[in-house]
Amino acid sequence: MLSLSPRVRIFAACEAVDFRKGFDGLVQLVRDGFRDDPFTGDLFCFFNRRRDRVKILAWDRNGFWLCCKRLE
């Protein structure tokens, strides 16, 4: 179970993302695509072309978390 603060917003990318991108590439997508600050603590979700994998990028004051999941 995931417990989030009511202030945390969750954003999902509408377009598919190249899943070879790591932390730096996804941070740049947040700045350019979402036009948002990746250091806010919000969650940013990215999907591959087939929509069977998701990457979630989040900042927690010490660094970025990058969570990956294969959807079944």
NORZI-V260400 format. One record per backbone hydrogen bond with DSSP energy under -0.5 kcal/mol. NH is the residue of the N-H (numbers start at 0). CO is the residue of the C=O. If there is no record, write none. Layout:
nh:co
NH:CO
NH:CO
This chain:
nh:co
2:0
3:1
7:4
10:42
12:44
16:46
18:16
20:17
25:21
26:22
27:23
28:24
29:25
30:26
31:27
32:28
33:28
33:29
34:29
35:29
37:35
39:36
40:37
42:8
43:56
44:10
45:54
47:52
50:47
53:68
54:45
55:66
56:43
57:64
59:62
64:57
66:55
68:53
70:51
70:68
